[in-house]
């Protein structure tokens, strides 16, 4: 999760919403990502999606069975769907996304009983640090917009 936080800080420095994600398979980091939809002009360039893409490329398989994804913010519905499709075993996130959360806050997509694959969900890991990073980022943006 500390690596995901560092990636989130990189996203913030680039003017992106500060979200970072890391895919771990066994004892190996298979993929990393930080939010980059503005930079890439790509609405799907969320940290989790980019981490999944890198992990899938490094494993040469779109199925990442047994992998764990660490992310600083609760995944949105798009990312939750991708995690299910990739057969991620577990997602660990720092803080909830009360506006768009796809695994706990608004929807429970990743472990819905109607799916043939369900993820284990763990939340709150380094949650205070993750929440503080988000709050600071948006407070600074509001301040800059009011000047």
Secondary structure as the mmCIF struct_conf table of DSSP 4:
data_model
#
loop_
_struct_conf.conf_type_id
_struct_conf.id
_struct_conf.beg_label_comp_id
_struct_conf.beg_label_asym_id
_struct_conf.beg_label_seq_id
_struct_conf.end_label_comp_id
_struct_conf.end_label_asym_id
_struct_conf.end_label_seq_id
HELX_RH_AL_P HELX_RH_AL_P1 UNK A 2 UNK A 13
TURN_TY1_P TURN_TY1_P1 UNK A 14 UNK A 15
BEND BEND1 UNK A 16 UNK A 16
STRN STRN1 UNK A 20 UNK A 25
TURN_TY1_P TURN_TY1_P2 UNK A 26 UNK A 27
STRN STRN2 UNK A 28 UNK A 34
HELX_RH_AL_P HELX_RH_AL_P2 UNK A 37 UNK A 40
TURN_TY1_P TURN_TY1_P3 UNK A 41 UNK A 41
TURN_TY1_P TURN_TY1_P4 UNK A 43 UNK A 44
HELX_RH_AL_P HELX_RH_AL_P3 UNK A 47 UNK A 59
TURN_TY1_P TURN_TY1_P5 UNK A 60 UNK A 60
BEND BEND2 UNK A 62 UNK A 62
TURN_TY1_P TURN_TY1_P6 UNK A 65 UNK A 66
STRN STRN3 UNK A 68 UNK A 73
STRN STRN4 UNK A 76 UNK A 76
HELX_RH_AL_P HELX_RH_AL_P4 UNK A 77 UNK A 85
TURN_TY1_P TURN_TY1_P7 UNK A 86 UNK A 87
BEND BEND3 UNK A 89 UNK A 89
STRN STRN5 UNK A 90 UNK A 95
TURN_TY1_P TURN_TY1_P8 UNK A 98 UNK A 100
STRN STRN6 UNK A 101 UNK A 101
TURN_TY1_P TURN_TY1_P9 UNK A 102 UNK A 105
BEND BEND4 UNK A 106 UNK A 106
HELX_RH_3T_P HELX_RH_3T_P1 UNK A 109 UNK A 111
TURN_TY1_P TURN_TY1_P10 UNK A 113 UNK A 114
BEND BEND5 UNK A 115 UNK A 117
STRN STRN7 UNK A 120 UNK A 123
TURN_TY1_P TURN_TY1_P11 UNK A 125 UNK A 126
HELX_RH_AL_P HELX_RH_AL_P5 UNK A 127 UNK A 146
#
